Amino acid sequence: MRESTPQYLLATGSRSDIEGGRWQFILRSSDRRFEIAESDFEVNHFGDRVALLAVVRGLEAIPEPSRVILLTPSRYILNGIRHGLCAWEDQDFKIERLGRRVAVRNHDLWSRVAHAQQFHRISAKYCRSSLTESEVDQQWPARTSLVDDIQLALRSAQQEIDTKAALNSLATCA
């Protein structure tokens, strides 16, 4: 991909209860000219599946081939994108378990992430969430909403991007 390829921040979050799970994503271009936010409730879908669904929907909402920084509080998604996805795709989303070849958990959603990787360069970054962490500190209040968590992750990542852009412009001027 060229350096002029657009860059997007994709922040995701999810929460499950006994009826199902709520997912949400916010997709923002790094220049802040484009932003969308979506959320939905999935009946009888929980935990990792709902978190992965937020990622899939966010990636599928990107209008053009791009560089994507995925911000997620899910170690399952982080490890899947960083370590598992390439191997799973090569093995048709099946792994060996107890001498048998079985489908990777949530293989239908992982295959959609793999398809998105054909168009986008995706890098995943862990962002802490007060919804999944037990300890409480001043920056992460005890009762924040899913939207608050995602907005805080976006602000933090946007500051990093802005700082890098400022440093790059200083380097070219010197």
Contacts in CASP RR format, 6 or more apart in sequence:
PFRMAT RR
TARGET T0000
AUTHOR 0000-0000-0000
METHOD contacts of the structure
MODEL  1
MRESTPQYLLATGSRSDIEGGRWQFILRSSDRRFEIAESDFEVNHFGDRV
ALLAVVRGLEAIPEPSRVILLTPSRYILNGIRHGLCAWEDQDFKIERLGR
RVAVRNHDLWSRVAHAQQFHRISAKYCRSSLTESEVDQQWPARTSLVDDI
QLALRSAQQEIDTKAALNSLATCA
1 65 0 8 1.000
1 67 0 8 1.000
1 121 0 8 1.000
5 65 0 8 1.000
5 66 0 8 1.000
5 67 0 8 1.000
5 121 0 8 1.000
6 29 0 8 1.000
6 30 0 8 1.000
6 64 0 8 1.000
6 66 0 8 1.000
6 67 0 8 1.000
7 29 0 8 1.000
7 30 0 8 1.000
7 66 0 8 1.000
7 67 0 8 1.000
7 68 0 8 1.000
7 69 0 8 1.000
7 161 0 8 1.000
8 27 0 8 1.000
8 28 0 8 1.000
8 29 0 8 1.000
8 30 0 8 1.000
8 34 0 8 1.000
8 62 0 8 1.000
8 66 0 8 1.000
8 67 0 8 1.000
8 68 0 8 1.000
8 69 0 8 1.000
9 26 0 8 1.000
9 27 0 8 1.000
9 28 0 8 1.000
9 29 0 8 1.000
9 30 0 8 1.000
9 68 0 8 1.000
9 69 0 8 1.000
9 71 0 8 1.000
9 154 0 8 1.000
9 157 0 8 1.000
9 158 0 8 1.000
9 161 0 8 1.000
10 25 0 8 1.000
10 26 0 8 1.000
10 27 0 8 1.000
10 55 0 8 1.000
10 58 0 8 1.000
10 59 0 8 1.000
10 62 0 8 1.000
10 68 0 8 1.000
10 69 0 8 1.000
10 70 0 8 1.000
10 71 0 8 1.000
11 25 0 8 1.000
11 26 0 8 1.000
11 28 0 8 1.000
11 71 0 8 1.000
11 72 0 8 1.000
11 127 0 8 1.000
11 150 0 8 1.000
11 151 0 8 1.000
11 153 0 8 1.000
11 154 0 8 1.000
11 157 0 8 1.000
12 23 0 8 1.000
12 24 0 8 1.000
12 25 0 8 1.000
12 51 0 8 1.000
12 54 0 8 1.000
12 55 0 8 1.000
12 58 0 8 1.000
12 70 0 8 1.000
12 71 0 8 1.000
12 72 0 8 1.000
12 74 0 8 1.000
12 77 0 8 1.000
12 150 0 8 1.000
13 23 0 8 1.000
13 24 0 8 1.000
13 25 0 8 1.000
13 51 0 8 1.000
13 54 0 8 1.000
13 72 0 8 1.000
13 73 0 8 1.000
13 74 0 8 1.000
13 129 0 8 1.000
13 131 0 8 1.000
13 146 0 8 1.000
13 149 0 8 1.000
13 150 0 8 1.000
14 21 0 8 1.000
14 22 0 8 1.000
14 23 0 8 1.000
14 24 0 8 1.000
14 47 0 8 1.000
14 50 0 8 1.000
14 51 0 8 1.000
14 53 0 8 1.000
14 54 0 8 1.000
14 74 0 8 1.000
14 146 0 8 1.000
15 21 0 8 1.000
15 22 0 8 1.000
15 50 0 8 1.000
15 131 0 8 1.000
15 146 0 8 1.000
16 22 0 8 1.000
16 46 0 8 1.000
16 47 0 8 1.000
16 50 0 8 1.000
19 43 0 8 1.000
19 44 0 8 1.000
20 41 0 8 1.000
20 42 0 8 1.000
20 43 0 8 1.000
20 44 0 8 1.000
20 45 0 8 1.000
20 46 0 8 1.000
20 50 0 8 1.000
21 41 0 8 1.000
21 42 0 8 1.000
21 45 0 8 1.000
21 46 0 8 1.000
21 47 0 8 1.000
21 50 0 8 1.000
22 39 0 8 1.000
22 40 0 8 1.000
22 41 0 8 1.000
22 42 0 8 1.000
22 50 0 8 1.000
22 146 0 8 1.000
23 39 0 8 1.000
23 40 0 8 1.000
23 42 0 8 1.000
23 50 0 8 1.000
23 51 0 8 1.000
23 53 0 8 1.000
23 54 0 8 1.000
23 57 0 8 1.000
24 37 0 8 1.000
24 38 0 8 1.000
24 39 0 8 1.000
24 54 0 8 1.000
24 146 0 8 1.000
24 147 0 8 1.000
24 150 0 8 1.000
25 37 0 8 1.000
25 38 0 8 1.000
25 39 0 8 1.000
25 54 0 8 1.000
25 55 0 8 1.000
25 57 0 8 1.000
25 58 0 8 1.000
25 61 0 8 1.000
25 150 0 8 1.000
26 35 0 8 1.000
26 36 0 8 1.000
26 37 0 8 1.000
26 150 0 8 1.000
26 151 0 8 1.000
26 154 0 8 1.000
27 34 0 8 1.000
27 35 0 8 1.000
27 36 0 8 1.000
27 37 0 8 1.000
27 58 0 8 1.000
27 61 0 8 1.000
27 62 0 8 1.000
28 34 0 8 1.000
28 35 0 8 1.000
28 154 0 8 1.000
28 158 0 8 1.000
29 35 0 8 1.000
30 158 0 8 1.000
30 161 0 8 1.000
32 158 0 8 1.000
34 63 0 8 1.000
36 61 0 8 1.000
37 147 0 8 1.000
38 57 0 8 1.000
38 58 0 8 1.000
38 61 0 8 1.000
39 146 0 8 1.000
40 57 0 8 1.000
42 49 0 8 1.000
42 50 0 8 1.000
42 53 0 8 1.000
45 53 0 8 1.000
48 74 0 8 1.000
48 76 0 8 1.000
48 77 0 8 1.000
48 105 0 8 1.000
48 106 0 8 1.000
49 106 0 8 1.000
49 109 0 8 1.000
51 72 0 8 1.000
51 74 0 8 1.000
51 76 0 8 1.000
51 77 0 8 1.000
52 74 0 8 1.000
52 76 0 8 1.000
52 77 0 8 1.000
52 106 0 8 1.000
52 109 0 8 1.000
52 110 0 8 1.000
52 113 0 8 1.000
53 109 0 8 1.000
55 70 0 8 1.000
55 72 0 8 1.000
55 77 0 8 1.000
55 109 0 8 1.000
55 113 0 8 1.000
56 109 0 8 1.000
56 112 0 8 1.000
56 113 0 8 1.000
56 116 0 8 1.000
59 68 0 8 1.000
59 112 0 8 1.000
59 113 0 8 1.000
59 116 0 8 1.000
59 120 0 8 1.000
59 122 0 8 1.000
60 112 0 8 1.000
60 116 0 8 1.000
62 68 0 8 1.000
62 116 0 8 1.000
62 119 0 8 1.000
62 120 0 8 1.000
65 119 0 8 1.000
65 120 0 8 1.000
66 119 0 8 1.000
66 120 0 8 1.000
66 121 0 8 1.000
67 120 0 8 1.000
67 121 0 8 1.000
67 123 0 8 1.000
68 120 0 8 1.000
68 121 0 8 1.000
68 122 0 8 1.000
68 123 0 8 1.000
69 123 0 8 1.000
69 125 0 8 1.000
69 157 0 8 1.000
69 161 0 8 1.000
70 77 0 8 1.000
70 81 0 8 1.000
70 122 0 8 1.000
70 123 0 8 1.000
70 124 0 8 1.000
70 125 0 8 1.000
71 125 0 8 1.000
71 127 0 8 1.000
71 150 0 8 1.000
71 153 0 8 1.000
71 154 0 8 1.000
71 157 0 8 1.000
72 78 0 8 1.000
72 124 0 8 1.000
72 125 0 8 1.000
72 126 0 8 1.000
72 127 0 8 1.000
73 126 0 8 1.000
73 127 0 8 1.000
73 128 0 8 1.000
73 129 0 8 1.000
73 131 0 8 1.000
73 132 0 8 1.000
73 149 0 8 1.000
73 153 0 8 1.000
74 132 0 8 1.000
75 126 0 8 1.000
77 124 0 8 1.000
78 124 0 8 1.000
78 125 0 8 1.000
78 126 0 8 1.000
80 110 0 8 1.000
81 113 0 8 1.000
81 122 0 8 1.000
81 124 0 8 1.000
82 124 0 8 1.000
85 110 0 8 1.000
85 113 0 8 1.000
85 114 0 8 1.000
85 117 0 8 1.000
88 94 0 8 1.000
88 95 0 8 1.000
88 104 0 8 1.000
88 107 0 8 1.000
88 110 0 8 1.000
88 114 0 8 1.000
89 111 0 8 1.000
89 114 0 8 1.000
93 103 0 8 1.000
93 104 0 8 1.000
93 107 0 8 1.000
93 110 0 8 1.000
93 111 0 8 1.000
94 101 0 8 1.000
94 102 0 8 1.000
94 103 0 8 1.000
94 104 0 8 1.000
94 107 0 8 1.000
95 101 0 8 1.000
95 102 0 8 1.000
95 104 0 8 1.000
96 102 0 8 1.000
104 110 0 8 1.000
113 122 0 8 1.000
116 122 0 8 1.000
125 157 0 8 1.000
127 149 0 8 1.000
127 153 0 8 1.000
127 156 0 8 1.000
127 157 0 8 1.000
128 140 0 8 1.000
129 149 0 8 1.000
129 153 0 8 1.000
130 136 0 8 1.000
130 140 0 8 1.000
130 141 0 8 1.000
130 142 0 8 1.000
130 143 0 8 1.000
130 144 0 8 1.000
130 148 0 8 1.000
130 149 0 8 1.000
131 144 0 8 1.000
131 146 0 8 1.000
131 149 0 8 1.000
133 140 0 8 1.000
136 142 0 8 1.000
139 152 0 8 1.000
140 152 0 8 1.000
144 152 0 8 1.000
END
